[in-house]
Amino acid sequence: MFNYSILATLIVIGNESNVIPIGLHYGITNELQIYENKIYWIGGAVPADTVKVEVRIIGVSQHVFITVNILAIAAIILAIVFLSLNIMKRKRK
């Protein structure tokens, strides 16, 4: 028979040259054993596992807004002109 009590995953931090084991995770019992005396966190606390979201309202200058709107309106008018010319002249080859 296979002994399931020895199945565990070693949790380590560091790179290839400096590996520090910080705990064991037993998959069958879903138990996590942490070696707390080997962990040193900068600032003395575990870093937050969240992303800080900052909401900002960013505006553009009025000159840029007006310029972009004029260019967009000109492009729409030009597209309508080309479409109407295409419809009127579609029978010519």
PDB file with one MODEL, atoms N, CA, C and O in Angstrom:
MODEL        1
ATOM      1  N   MET A   1       0.834  -1.178   0.000  1.00  0.00           N
ATOM      2  CA  MET A   1       0.000   0.000   0.000  1.00  0.00           C
ATOM      3  C   MET A   1       0.883   1.247   0.000  1.00  0.00           C
ATOM      4  O   MET A   1       2.027   1.222   0.454  1.00  0.00           O
ATOM      5  N   PHE A   2       0.329   2.321  -0.513  1.00  0.00           N
ATOM      6  CA  PHE A   2       1.046   3.586  -0.585  1.00  0.00           C
ATOM      7  C   PHE A   2       0.756   4.395   0.671  1.00  0.00           C
ATOM      8  O   PHE A   2      -0.397   4.512   1.087  1.00  0.00           O
ATOM      9  N   ASN A   3       1.792   4.950   1.271  1.00  0.00           N
ATOM     10  CA  ASN A   3       1.638   5.726   2.493  1.00  0.00           C
ATOM     11  C   ASN A   3       1.390   7.193   2.131  1.00  0.00           C
ATOM     12  O   ASN A   3       2.314   7.896   1.723  1.00  0.00           O
ATOM     13  N   TYR A   4       0.132   7.658   2.280  1.00  0.00           N
ATOM     14  CA  TYR A   4      -0.223   9.023   1.925  1.00  0.00           C
ATOM     15  C   TYR A   4       0.231  10.041   2.968  1.00  0.00           C
ATOM     16  O   TYR A   4       0.225  11.237   2.676  1.00  0.00           O
ATOM     17  N   SER A   5       0.610   9.634   4.130  1.00  0.00           N
ATOM     18  CA  SER A   5       0.962  10.585   5.179  1.00  0.00           C
ATOM     19  C   SER A   5       2.285  11.290   4.905  1.00  0.00           C
ATOM     20  O   SER A   5       2.569  12.308   5.536  1.00  0.00           O
ATOM     21  N   ILE A   6       3.104  10.781   3.986  1.00  0.00           N
ATOM     22  CA  ILE A   6       4.388  11.421   3.728  1.00  0.00           C
ATOM     23  C   ILE A   6       4.325  12.420   2.573  1.00  0.00           C
ATOM     24  O   ILE A   6       5.319  13.088   2.288  1.00  0.00           O
ATOM     25  N   LEU A   7       3.171  12.534   1.902  1.00  0.00           N
ATOM     26  CA  LEU A   7       3.069  13.476   0.790  1.00  0.00           C
ATOM     27  C   LEU A   7       2.976  14.898   1.318  1.00  0.00           C
ATOM     28  O   LEU A   7       2.030  15.254   2.020  1.00  0.00           O
ATOM     29  N   ALA A   8       3.970  15.704   0.970  1.00  0.00           N
ATOM     30  CA  ALA A   8       3.980  17.099   1.400  1.00  0.00           C
ATOM     31  C   ALA A   8       4.741  17.920   0.374  1.00  0.00           C
ATOM     32  O   ALA A   8       5.607  17.404  -0.333  1.00  0.00           O
ATOM     33  N   THR A   9       4.416  19.185   0.299  1.00  0.00           N
ATOM     34  CA  THR A   9       5.097  20.100  -0.609  1.00  0.00           C
ATOM     35  C   THR A   9       5.901  21.080   0.222  1.00  0.00           C
ATOM     36  O   THR A   9       5.368  21.738   1.116  1.00  0.00           O
ATOM     37  N   LEU A  10       7.182  21.172  -0.078  1.00  0.00           N
ATOM     38  CA  LEU A  10       8.050  22.110   0.619  1.00  0.00           C
ATOM     39  C   LEU A  10       7.893  23.486  -0.017  1.00  0.00           C
ATOM     40  O   LEU A  10       8.062  23.637  -1.227  1.00  0.00           O
ATOM     41  N   ILE A  11       7.574  24.472   0.782  1.00  0.00           N
ATOM     42  CA  ILE A  11       7.398  25.839   0.302  1.00  0.00           C
ATOM     43  C   ILE A  11       8.673  26.601   0.610  1.00  0.00           C
ATOM     44  O   ILE A  11       9.103  26.682   1.760  1.00  0.00           O
ATOM     45  N   VAL A  12       9.282  27.167  -0.451  1.00  0.00           N
ATOM     46  CA  VAL A  12      10.559  27.862  -0.286  1.00  0.00           C
ATOM     47  C   VAL A  12      10.468  29.245  -0.917  1.00  0.00           C
ATOM     48  O   VAL A  12       9.624  29.499  -1.776  1.00  0.00           O
ATOM     49  N   ILE A  13      11.358  30.136  -0.472  1.00  0.00           N
ATOM     50  CA  ILE A  13      11.525  31.440  -1.102  1.00  0.00           C
ATOM     51  C   ILE A  13      12.997  31.613  -1.414  1.00  0.00           C
ATOM     52  O   ILE A  13      13.845  30.926  -0.846  1.00  0.00           O
ATOM     53  N   GLY A  14      13.296  32.525  -2.311  1.00  0.00           N
ATOM     54  CA  GLY A  14      14.680  32.799  -2.659  1.00  0.00           C
ATOM     55  C   GLY A  14      14.956  32.455  -4.104  1.00  0.00           C
ATOM     56  O   GLY A  14      14.041  32.171  -4.876  1.00  0.00           O
ATOM     57  N   ASN A  15      16.230  32.484  -4.462  1.00  0.00           N
ATOM     58  CA  ASN A  15      16.631  32.140  -5.815  1.00  0.00           C
ATOM     59  C   ASN A  15      17.430  30.849  -5.787  1.00  0.00           C
ATOM     60  O   ASN A  15      17.478  30.175  -4.757  1.00  0.00           O
ATOM     61  N   GLU A  16      18.061  30.491  -6.907  1.00  0.00           N
ATOM     62  CA  GLU A  16      18.758  29.206  -6.992  1.00  0.00           C
ATOM     63  C   GLU A  16      19.914  29.094  -6.004  1.00  0.00           C
ATOM     64  O   GLU A  16      20.185  28.007  -5.496  1.00  0.00           O
ATOM     65  N   SER A  17      20.592  30.195  -5.728  1.00  0.00           N
ATOM     66  CA  SER A  17      21.753  30.127  -4.844  1.00  0.00           C
ATOM     67  C   SER A  17      21.385  30.245  -3.367  1.00  0.00           C
ATOM     68  O   SER A  17      22.150  29.809  -2.506  1.00  0.00           O
ATOM     69  N   ASN A  18      20.233  30.825  -3.065  1.00  0.00           N
ATOM     70  CA  ASN A  18      19.850  31.039  -1.672  1.00  0.00           C
ATOM     71  C   ASN A  18      18.386  30.634  -1.490  1.00  0.00           C
ATOM     72  O   ASN A  18      17.484  31.460  -1.632  1.00  0.00           O
ATOM     73  N   VAL A  19      18.159  29.361  -1.177  1.00  0.00           N
ATOM     74  CA  VAL A  19      16.804  28.838  -0.994  1.00  0.00           C
ATOM     75  C   VAL A  19      16.539  28.690   0.496  1.00  0.00           C
ATOM     76  O   VAL A  19      17.314  28.060   1.215  1.00  0.00           O
ATOM     77  N   ILE A  20      15.434  29.277   0.954  1.00  0.00           N
ATOM     78  CA  ILE A  20      15.069  29.208   2.368  1.00  0.00           C
ATOM     79  C   ILE A  20      13.720  28.513   2.486  1.00  0.00           C
ATOM     80  O   ILE A  20      12.722  29.024   1.981  1.00  0.00           O
ATOM     81  N   PRO A  21      13.670  27.348   3.149  1.00  0.00           N
ATOM     82  CA  PRO A  21      12.367  26.697   3.344  1.00  0.00           C
ATOM     83  C   PRO A  21      11.542  27.475   4.364  1.00  0.00           C
ATOM     84  O   PRO A  21      12.040  27.832   5.432  1.00  0.00           O
ATOM     85  N   ILE A  22      10.280  27.735   4.032  1.00  0.00           N
ATOM     86  CA  ILE A  22       9.435  28.485   4.960  1.00  0.00           C
ATOM     87  C   ILE A  22       8.258  27.676   5.464  1.00  0.00           C
ATOM     88  O   ILE A  22       7.531  28.138   6.343  1.00  0.00           O
ATOM     89  N   GLY A  23       8.052  26.484   4.934  1.00  0.00           N
ATOM     90  CA  GLY A  23       6.933  25.697   5.438  1.00  0.00           C
ATOM     91  C   GLY A  23       6.677  24.449   4.622  1.00  0.00           C
ATOM     92  O   GLY A  23       7.327  24.200   3.606  1.00  0.00           O
ATOM     93  N   LEU A  24       5.711  23.664   5.092  1.00  0.00           N
ATOM     94  CA  LEU A  24       5.273  22.441   4.420  1.00  0.00           C
ATOM     95  C   LEU A  24       3.769  22.484   4.234  1.00  0.00           C
ATOM     96  O   LEU A  24       3.034  22.950   5.105  1.00  0.00           O
ATOM     97  N   HIS A  25       3.319  21.990   3.082  1.00  0.00           N
ATOM     98  CA  HIS A  25       1.881  21.867   2.838  1.00  0.00           C
ATOM     99  C   HIS A  25       1.582  20.394   2.611  1.00  0.00           C
ATOM    100  O   HIS A  25       2.122  19.776   1.694  1.00  0.00           O
ATOM    101  N   TYR A  26       0.723  19.839   3.447  1.00  0.00           N
ATOM    102  CA  TYR A  26       0.310  18.450   3.325  1.00  0.00           C
ATOM    103  C   TYR A  26      -0.957  18.409   2.484  1.00  0.00           C
ATOM    104  O   TYR A  26      -2.005  18.892   2.912  1.00  0.00           O
ATOM    105  N   GLY A  27      -0.864  17.827   1.279  1.00  0.00           N
ATOM    106  CA  GLY A  27      -1.961  17.855   0.333  1.00  0.00           C
ATOM    107  C   GLY A  27      -3.160  17.031   0.741  1.00  0.00           C
ATOM    108  O   GLY A  27      -4.292  17.427   0.463  1.00  0.00           O
ATOM    109  N   ILE A  28      -2.953  15.901   1.388  1.00  0.00           N
ATOM    110  CA  ILE A  28      -4.067  15.021   1.746  1.00  0.00           C
ATOM    111  C   ILE A  28      -4.924  15.647   2.837  1.00  0.00           C
ATOM    112  O   ILE A  28      -6.152  15.626   2.750  1.00  0.00           O
ATOM    113  N   THR A  29      -4.291  16.202   3.856  1.00  0.00           N
ATOM    114  CA  THR A  29      -5.042  16.792   4.972  1.00  0.00           C
ATOM    115  C   THR A  29      -5.275  18.290   4.787  1.00  0.00           C
ATOM    116  O   THR A  29      -5.983  18.909   5.581  1.00  0.00           O
ATOM    117  N   ASN A  30      -4.681  18.877   3.739  1.00  0.00           N
ATOM    118  CA  ASN A  30      -4.770  20.311   3.459  1.00  0.00           C
ATOM    119  C   ASN A  30      -4.291  21.140   4.655  1.00  0.00           C
ATOM    120  O   ASN A  30      -4.868  22.177   4.982  1.00  0.00           O
ATOM    121  N   GLU A  31      -3.238  20.666   5.288  1.00  0.00           N
ATOM    122  CA  GLU A  31      -2.669  21.340   6.450  1.00  0.00           C
ATOM    123  C   GLU A  31      -1.414  22.090   6.024  1.00  0.00           C
ATOM    124  O   GLU A  31      -0.610  21.575   5.247  1.00  0.00           O
ATOM    125  N   LEU A  32      -1.248  23.299   6.530  1.00  0.00           N
ATOM    126  CA  LEU A  32      -0.090  24.122   6.216  1.00  0.00           C
ATOM    127  C   LEU A  32       0.715  24.339   7.486  1.00  0.00           C
ATOM    128  O   LEU A  32       0.203  24.855   8.480  1.00  0.00           O
ATOM    129  N   GLN A  33       1.981  23.940   7.444  1.00  0.00           N
ATOM    130  CA  GLN A  33       2.871  24.107   8.589  1.00  0.00           C
ATOM    131  C   GLN A  33       3.915  25.157   8.209  1.00  0.00           C
ATOM    132  O   GLN A  33       4.711  24.943   7.295  1.00  0.00           O
ATOM    133  N   ILE A  34       3.909  26.285   8.909  1.00  0.00           N
ATOM    134  CA  ILE A  34       4.809  27.406   8.606  1.00  0.00           C
ATOM    135  C   ILE A  34       5.936  27.438   9.630  1.00  0.00           C
ATOM    136  O   ILE A  34       5.701  27.307  10.832  1.00  0.00           O
ATOM    137  N   TYR A  35       7.169  27.612   9.142  1.00  0.00           N
ATOM    138  CA  TYR A  35       8.319  27.782  10.026  1.00  0.00           C
ATOM    139  C   TYR A  35       8.472  29.276  10.296  1.00  0.00           C
ATOM    140  O   TYR A  35       9.212  29.959   9.588  1.00  0.00           O
ATOM    141  N   GLU A  36       7.788  29.784  11.302  1.00  0.00           N
ATOM    142  CA  GLU A  36       7.725  31.226  11.527  1.00  0.00           C
ATOM    143  C   GLU A  36       9.057  31.825  11.960  1.00  0.00           C
ATOM    144  O   GLU A  36       9.305  33.003  11.704  1.00  0.00           O
ATOM    145  N   ASN A  37       9.898  31.069  12.589  1.00  0.00           N
ATOM    146  CA  ASN A  37      11.157  31.631  13.068  1.00  0.00           C
ATOM    147  C   ASN A  37      12.164  31.845  11.933  1.00  0.00           C
ATOM    148  O   ASN A  37      13.176  32.513  12.143  1.00  0.00           O
ATOM    149  N   LYS A  38      11.918  31.297  10.734  1.00  0.00           N
ATOM    150  CA  LYS A  38      12.844  31.469   9.617  1.00  0.00           C
ATOM    151  C   LYS A  38      12.425  32.593   8.674  1.00  0.00           C
ATOM    152  O   LYS A  38      13.141  32.899   7.721  1.00  0.00           O
ATOM    153  N   ILE A  39      11.289  33.201   8.929  1.00  0.00           N
ATOM    154  CA  ILE A  39      10.795  34.228   8.019  1.00  0.00           C
ATOM    155  C   ILE A  39      11.049  35.601   8.626  1.00  0.00           C
ATOM    156  O   ILE A  39      10.678  35.863   9.770  1.00  0.00           O
ATOM    157  N   TYR A  40      11.687  36.478   7.846  1.00  0.00           N
ATOM    158  CA  TYR A  40      11.877  37.869   8.250  1.00  0.00           C
ATOM    159  C   TYR A  40      11.317  38.751   7.144  1.00  0.00           C
ATOM    160  O   TYR A  40      11.831  38.768   6.026  1.00  0.00           O
ATOM    161  N   TRP A  41      10.264  39.478   7.470  1.00  0.00           N
ATOM    162  CA  TRP A  41       9.647  40.374   6.495  1.00  0.00           C
ATOM    163  C   TRP A  41      10.162  41.782   6.720  1.00  0.00           C
ATOM    164  O   TRP A  41      10.269  42.234   7.860  1.00  0.00           O
ATOM    165  N   ILE A  42      10.483  42.477   5.635  1.00  0.00           N
ATOM    166  CA  ILE A  42      10.916  43.867   5.738  1.00  0.00           C
ATOM    167  C   ILE A  42       9.748  44.687   6.261  1.00  0.00           C
ATOM    168  O   ILE A  42       8.648  44.622   5.712  1.00  0.00           O
ATOM    169  N   GLY A  43       9.973  45.443   7.296  1.00  0.00           N
ATOM    170  CA  GLY A  43       8.907  46.217   7.923  1.00  0.00           C
ATOM    171  C   GLY A  43       8.260  45.461   9.071  1.00  0.00           C
ATOM    172  O   GLY A  43       7.434  46.027   9.788  1.00  0.00           O
ATOM    173  N   GLY A  44       8.619  44.188   9.262  1.00  0.00           N
ATOM    174  CA  GLY A  44       8.107  43.420  10.382  1.00  0.00           C
ATOM    175  C   GLY A  44       6.741  42.793  10.188  1.00  0.00           C
ATOM    176  O   GLY A  44       6.240  42.141  11.103  1.00  0.00           O
ATOM    177  N   ALA A  45       6.116  42.966   9.021  1.00  0.00           N
ATOM    178  CA  ALA A  45       4.790  42.401   8.779  1.00  0.00           C
ATOM    179  C   ALA A  45       4.749  41.780   7.389  1.00  0.00           C
ATOM    180  O   ALA A  45       5.528  42.138   6.505  1.00  0.00           O
ATOM    181  N   VAL A  46       3.836  40.853   7.221  1.00  0.00           N
ATOM    182  CA  VAL A  46       3.657  40.202   5.926  1.00  0.00           C
ATOM    183  C   VAL A  46       3.163  41.244   4.924  1.00  0.00           C
ATOM    184  O   VAL A  46       2.253  42.014   5.234  1.00  0.00           O
ATOM    185  N   PRO A  47       3.753  41.280   3.719  1.00  0.00           N
ATOM    186  CA  PRO A  47       3.295  42.265   2.736  1.00  0.00           C
ATOM    187  C   PRO A  47       1.862  41.988   2.294  1.00  0.00           C
ATOM    188  O   PRO A  47       1.423  40.839   2.263  1.00  0.00           O
ATOM    189  N   ALA A  48       1.154  43.031   1.961  1.00  0.00           N
ATOM    190  CA  ALA A  48      -0.244  42.901   1.544  1.00  0.00           C
ATOM    191  C   ALA A  48      -0.321  42.155   0.220  1.00  0.00           C
ATOM    192  O   ALA A  48       0.502  42.361  -0.672  1.00  0.00           O
ATOM    193  N   ASP A  49      -1.316  41.290   0.106  1.00  0.00           N
ATOM    194  CA  ASP A  49      -1.495  40.498  -1.101  1.00  0.00           C
ATOM    195  C   ASP A  49      -2.615  41.086  -1.954  1.00  0.00           C
ATOM    196  O   ASP A  49      -3.441  40.359  -2.506  1.00  0.00           O
ATOM    197  N   THR A  50      -2.628  42.389  -2.050  1.00  0.00           N
ATOM    198  CA  THR A  50      -3.636  43.059  -2.863  1.00  0.00           C
ATOM    199  C   THR A  50      -2.958  44.115  -3.722  1.00  0.00           C
ATOM    200  O   THR A  50      -1.812  44.496  -3.485  1.00  0.00           O
ATOM    201  N   VAL A  51      -3.677  44.567  -4.699  1.00  0.00           N
ATOM    202  CA  VAL A  51      -3.192  45.628  -5.565  1.00  0.00           C
ATOM    203  C   VAL A  51      -3.900  46.912  -5.167  1.00  0.00           C
ATOM    204  O   VAL A  51      -5.124  46.946  -5.045  1.00  0.00           O
ATOM    205  N   LYS A  52      -3.134  47.949  -4.969  1.00  0.00           N
ATOM    206  CA  LYS A  52      -3.715  49.236  -4.611  1.00  0.00           C
ATOM    207  C   LYS A  52      -4.283  49.881  -5.872  1.00  0.00           C
ATOM    208  O   LYS A  52      -3.579  50.057  -6.866  1.00  0.00           O
ATOM    209  N   VAL A  53      -5.552  50.224  -5.814  1.00  0.00           N
ATOM    210  CA  VAL A  53      -6.230  50.847  -6.947  1.00  0.00           C
ATOM    211  C   VAL A  53      -6.450  52.316  -6.625  1.00  0.00           C
ATOM    212  O   VAL A  53      -7.033  52.660  -5.597  1.00  0.00           O
ATOM    213  N   GLU A  54      -5.980  53.169  -7.509  1.00  0.00           N
ATOM    214  CA  GLU A  54      -6.131  54.604  -7.320  1.00  0.00           C
ATOM    215  C   GLU A  54      -6.930  55.157  -8.492  1.00  0.00           C
ATOM    216  O   GLU A  54      -6.525  55.019  -9.647  1.00  0.00           O
ATOM    217  N   VAL A  55      -8.056  55.778  -8.197  1.00  0.00           N
ATOM    218  CA  VAL A  55      -8.920  56.338  -9.235  1.00  0.00           C
ATOM    219  C   VAL A  55      -8.566  57.808  -9.415  1.00  0.00           C
ATOM    220  O   VAL A  55      -8.565  58.587  -8.462  1.00  0.00           O
ATOM    221  N   ARG A  56      -8.268  58.166 -10.656  1.00  0.00           N
ATOM    222  CA  ARG A  56      -7.938  59.551 -10.971  1.00  0.00           C
ATOM    223  C   ARG A  56      -8.809  60.027 -12.122  1.00  0.00           C
ATOM    224  O   ARG A  56      -9.112  59.270 -13.043  1.00  0.00           O
ATOM    225  N   ILE A  57      -9.199  61.267 -12.057  1.00  0.00           N
ATOM    226  CA  ILE A  57      -9.899  61.894 -13.170  1.00  0.00           C
ATOM    227  C   ILE A  57      -8.872  62.748 -13.904  1.00  0.00           C
ATOM    228  O   ILE A  57      -8.342  63.719 -13.363  1.00  0.00           O
ATOM    229  N   ILE A  58      -8.608  62.364 -15.138  1.00  0.00           N
ATOM    230  CA  ILE A  58      -7.600  63.058 -15.926  1.00  0.00           C
ATOM    231  C   ILE A  58      -8.314  63.795 -17.052  1.00  0.00           C
ATOM    232  O   ILE A  58      -9.098  63.196 -17.789  1.00  0.00           O
ATOM    233  N   GLY A  59      -8.053  65.056 -17.183  1.00  0.00           N
ATOM    234  CA  GLY A  59      -8.690  65.855 -18.222  1.00  0.00           C
ATOM    235  C   GLY A  59      -7.696  66.286 -19.284  1.00  0.00           C
ATOM    236  O   GLY A  59      -6.483  66.206 -19.093  1.00  0.00           O
ATOM    237  N   VAL A  60      -8.232  66.743 -20.406  1.00  0.00           N
ATOM    238  CA  VAL A  60      -7.398  67.294 -21.463  1.00  0.00           C
ATOM    239  C   VAL A  60      -7.742  68.771 -21.604  1.00  0.00           C
ATOM    240  O   VAL A  60      -8.804  69.227 -21.180  1.00  0.00           O
ATOM    241  N   SER A  61      -6.826  69.494 -22.203  1.00  0.00           N
ATOM    242  CA  SER A  61      -7.070  70.926 -22.362  1.00  0.00           C
ATOM    243  C   SER A  61      -8.193  71.159 -23.369  1.00  0.00           C
ATOM    244  O   SER A  61      -8.478  70.304 -24.208  1.00  0.00           O
ATOM    245  N   GLN A  62      -8.809  72.302 -23.276  1.00  0.00           N
ATOM    246  CA  GLN A  62      -9.942  72.626 -24.142  1.00  0.00           C
ATOM    247  C   GLN A  62      -9.508  72.737 -25.600  1.00  0.00           C
ATOM    248  O   GLN A  62     -10.276  72.397 -26.500  1.00  0.00           O
ATOM    249  N   HIS A  63      -8.290  73.206 -25.844  1.00  0.00           N
ATOM    250  CA  HIS A  63      -7.797  73.328 -27.219  1.00  0.00           C
ATOM    251  C   HIS A  63      -7.653  71.953 -27.876  1.00  0.00           C
ATOM    252  O   HIS A  63      -8.031  71.773 -29.033  1.00  0.00           O
ATOM    253  N   VAL A  64      -7.117  71.004 -27.150  1.00  0.00           N
ATOM    254  CA  VAL A  64      -6.968  69.648 -27.688  1.00  0.00           C
ATOM    255  C   VAL A  64      -8.338  69.026 -27.931  1.00  0.00           C
ATOM    256  O   VAL A  64      -8.549  68.384 -28.960  1.00  0.00           O
ATOM    257  N   PHE A  65      -9.255  69.204 -27.014  1.00  0.00           N
ATOM    258  CA  PHE A  65     -10.602  68.647 -27.150  1.00  0.00           C
ATOM    259  C   PHE A  65     -11.305  69.200 -28.390  1.00  0.00           C
ATOM    260  O   PHE A  65     -11.902  68.442 -29.155  1.00  0.00           O
ATOM    261  N   ILE A  66     -11.236  70.514 -28.589  1.00  0.00           N
ATOM    262  CA  ILE A  66     -11.886  71.139 -29.747  1.00  0.00           C
ATOM    263  C   ILE A  66     -11.224  70.692 -31.048  1.00  0.00           C
ATOM    264  O   ILE A  66     -11.916  70.417 -32.028  1.00  0.00           O
ATOM    265  N   THR A  67      -9.895  70.616 -31.068  1.00  0.00           N
ATOM    266  CA  THR A  67      -9.180  70.182 -32.269  1.00  0.00           C
ATOM    267  C   THR A  67      -9.557  68.762 -32.663  1.00  0.00           C
ATOM    268  O   THR A  67      -9.821  68.496 -33.836  1.00  0.00           O
ATOM    269  N   VAL A  68      -9.585  67.863 -31.713  1.00  0.00           N
ATOM    270  CA  VAL A  68      -9.938  66.471 -32.005  1.00  0.00           C
ATOM    271  C   VAL A  68     -11.384  66.372 -32.474  1.00  0.00           C
ATOM    272  O   VAL A  68     -11.681  65.599 -33.385  1.00  0.00           O
ATOM    273  N   ASN A  69     -12.284  67.134 -31.873  1.00  0.00           N
ATOM    274  CA  ASN A  69     -13.682  67.111 -32.307  1.00  0.00           C
ATOM    275  C   ASN A  69     -13.835  67.645 -33.728  1.00  0.00           C
ATOM    276  O   ASN A  69     -14.592  67.077 -34.515  1.00  0.00           O
ATOM    277  N   ILE A  70     -13.136  68.718 -34.071  1.00  0.00           N
ATOM    278  CA  ILE A  70     -13.208  69.264 -35.430  1.00  0.00           C
ATOM    279  C   ILE A  70     -12.678  68.254 -36.444  1.00  0.00           C
ATOM    280  O   ILE A  70     -13.270  68.070 -37.507  1.00  0.00           O
ATOM    281  N   LEU A  71     -11.560  67.597 -36.116  1.00  0.00           N
ATOM    282  CA  LEU A  71     -11.018  66.579 -37.021  1.00  0.00           C
ATOM    283  C   LEU A  71     -11.976  65.405 -37.177  1.00  0.00           C
ATOM    284  O   LEU A  71     -12.122  64.871 -38.276  1.00  0.00           O
ATOM    285  N   ALA A  72     -12.625  64.998 -36.104  1.00  0.00           N
ATOM    286  CA  ALA A  72     -13.577  63.885 -36.181  1.00  0.00           C
ATOM    287  C   ALA A  72     -14.788  64.260 -37.025  1.00  0.00           C
ATOM    288  O   ALA A  72     -15.252  63.452 -37.829  1.00  0.00           O
ATOM    289  N   ILE A  73     -15.302  65.466 -36.853  1.00  0.00           N
ATOM    290  CA  ILE A  73     -16.456  65.916 -37.645  1.00  0.00           C
ATOM    291  C   ILE A  73     -16.073  66.028 -39.120  1.00  0.00           C
ATOM    292  O   ILE A  73     -16.854  65.653 -39.994  1.00  0.00           O
ATOM    293  N   ALA A  74     -14.866  66.546 -39.401  1.00  0.00           N
ATOM    294  CA  ALA A  74     -14.403  66.642 -40.789  1.00  0.00           C
ATOM    295  C   ALA A  74     -14.269  65.255 -41.415  1.00  0.00           C
ATOM    296  O   ALA A  74     -14.608  65.073 -42.585  1.00  0.00           O
ATOM    297  N   ALA A  75     -13.784  64.286 -40.658  1.00  0.00           N
ATOM    298  CA  ALA A  75     -13.654  62.922 -41.174  1.00  0.00           C
ATOM    299  C   ALA A  75     -15.019  62.311 -41.452  1.00  0.00           C
ATOM    300  O   ALA A  75     -15.179  61.603 -42.446  1.00  0.00           O
ATOM    301  N   ILE A  76     -15.994  62.562 -40.610  1.00  0.00           N
ATOM    302  CA  ILE A  76     -17.352  62.039 -40.830  1.00  0.00           C
ATOM    303  C   ILE A  76     -17.968  62.673 -42.074  1.00  0.00           C
ATOM    304  O   ILE A  76     -18.588  61.977 -42.878  1.00  0.00           O
ATOM    305  N   ILE A  77     -17.805  63.979 -42.239  1.00  0.00           N
ATOM    306  CA  ILE A  77     -18.340  64.661 -43.427  1.00  0.00           C
ATOM    307  C   ILE A  77     -17.666  64.140 -44.690  1.00  0.00           C
ATOM    308  O   ILE A  77     -18.337  63.906 -45.695  1.00  0.00           O
ATOM    309  N   LEU A  78     -16.354  63.955 -44.652  1.00  0.00           N
ATOM    310  CA  LEU A  78     -15.624  63.423 -45.801  1.00  0.00           C
ATOM    311  C   LEU A  78     -16.077  62.007 -46.136  1.00  0.00           C
ATOM    312  O   LEU A  78     -16.200  61.662 -47.311  1.00  0.00           O
ATOM    313  N   ALA A  79     -16.325  61.191 -45.130  1.00  0.00           N
ATOM    314  CA  ALA A  79     -16.811  59.830 -45.366  1.00  0.00           C
ATOM    315  C   ALA A  79     -18.192  59.850 -46.005  1.00  0.00           C
ATOM    316  O   ALA A  79     -18.471  59.048 -46.896  1.00  0.00           O
ATOM    317  N   ILE A  80     -19.058  60.757 -45.563  1.00  0.00           N
ATOM    318  CA  ILE A  80     -20.402  60.870 -46.154  1.00  0.00           C
ATOM    319  C   ILE A  80     -20.301  61.334 -47.609  1.00  0.00           C
ATOM    320  O   ILE A  80     -21.031  60.835 -48.465  1.00  0.00           O
ATOM    321  N   VAL A  81     -19.406  62.280 -47.898  1.00  0.00           N
ATOM    322  CA  VAL A  81     -19.210  62.744 -49.277  1.00  0.00           C
ATOM    323  C   VAL A  81     -18.724  61.604 -50.156  1.00  0.00           C
ATOM    324  O   VAL A  81     -19.255  61.407 -51.248  1.00  0.00           O
ATOM    325  N   PHE A  82     -17.731  60.852 -49.709  1.00  0.00           N
ATOM    326  CA  PHE A  82     -17.224  59.733 -50.507  1.00  0.00           C
ATOM    327  C   PHE A  82     -18.292  58.665 -50.712  1.00  0.00           C
ATOM    328  O   PHE A  82     -18.392  58.090 -51.796  1.00  0.00           O
ATOM    329  N   LEU A  83     -19.084  58.396 -49.687  1.00  0.00           N
ATOM    330  CA  LEU A  83     -20.153  57.404 -49.817  1.00  0.00           C
ATOM    331  C   LEU A  83     -21.205  57.866 -50.818  1.00  0.00           C
ATOM    332  O   LEU A  83     -21.672  57.077 -51.639  1.00  0.00           O
ATOM    333  N   SER A  84     -21.576  59.134 -50.754  1.00  0.00           N
ATOM    334  CA  SER A  84     -22.582  59.636 -51.697  1.00  0.00           C
ATOM    335  C   SER A  84     -22.037  59.644 -53.122  1.00  0.00           C
ATOM    336  O   SER A  84     -22.767  59.308 -54.055  1.00  0.00           O
ATOM    337  N   LEU A  85     -20.770  60.019 -53.313  1.00  0.00           N
ATOM    338  CA  LEU A  85     -20.168  59.951 -54.648  1.00  0.00           C
ATOM    339  C   LEU A  85     -20.117  58.514 -55.154  1.00  0.00           C
ATOM    340  O   LEU A  85     -20.364  58.260 -56.333  1.00  0.00           O
ATOM    341  N   ASN A  86     -19.804  57.596 -54.288  1.00  0.00           N
ATOM    342  CA  ASN A  86     -19.750  56.187 -54.668  1.00  0.00           C
ATOM    343  C   ASN A  86     -21.130  55.691 -55.081  1.00  0.00           C
ATOM    344  O   ASN A  86     -21.248  54.941 -56.050  1.00  0.00           O
ATOM    345  N   ILE A  87     -22.167  56.095 -54.368  1.00  0.00           N
ATOM    346  CA  ILE A  87     -23.529  55.666 -54.701  1.00  0.00           C
ATOM    347  C   ILE A  87     -23.978  56.315 -56.013  1.00  0.00           C
ATOM    348  O   ILE A  87     -24.603  55.650 -56.839  1.00  0.00           O
ATOM    349  N   MET A  88     -23.672  57.596 -56.220  1.00  0.00           N
ATOM    350  CA  MET A  88     -24.100  58.287 -57.436  1.00  0.00           C
ATOM    351  C   MET A  88     -23.352  57.788 -58.673  1.00  0.00           C
ATOM    352  O   MET A  88     -23.937  57.713 -59.753  1.00  0.00           O
ATOM    353  N   LYS A  89     -22.111  57.458 -58.539  1.00  0.00           N
ATOM    354  CA  LYS A  89     -21.285  57.085 -59.692  1.00  0.00           C
ATOM    355  C   LYS A  89     -21.058  55.579 -59.792  1.00  0.00           C
ATOM    356  O   LYS A  89     -20.134  55.159 -60.488  1.00  0.00           O
ATOM    357  N   ARG A  90     -21.846  54.767 -59.142  1.00  0.00           N
ATOM    358  CA  ARG A  90     -21.572  53.331 -59.110  1.00  0.00           C
ATOM    359  C   ARG A  90     -21.817  52.643 -60.444  1.00  0.00           C
ATOM    360  O   ARG A  90     -21.272  51.564 -60.679  1.00  0.00           O
ATOM    361  N   LYS A  91     -22.611  53.227 -61.316  1.00  0.00           N
ATOM    362  CA  LYS A  91     -22.894  52.577 -62.590  1.00  0.00           C
ATOM    363  C   LYS A  91     -21.858  52.929 -63.648  1.00  0.00           C
ATOM    364  O   LYS A  91     -21.849  52.317 -64.716  1.00  0.00           O
ATOM    365  N   ARG A  92     -20.992  53.888 -63.385  1.00  0.00           N
ATOM    366  CA  ARG A  92     -19.920  54.238 -64.318  1.00  0.00           C
ATOM    367  C   ARG A  92     -18.722  53.340 -64.101  1.00  0.00           C
ATOM    368  O   ARG A  92     -18.408  52.948 -62.977  1.00  0.00           O
ATOM    369  N   LYS A  93     -18.061  53.025 -65.201  1.00  0.00           N
ATOM    370  CA  LYS A  93     -16.851  52.215 -65.074  1.00  0.00           C
ATOM    371  C   LYS A  93     -15.698  52.871 -65.733  1.00  0.00           C
ATOM    372  O   LYS A  93     -14.593  52.330 -65.725  1.00  0.00           O
TER     373      LYS A  93
ENDMDL
END
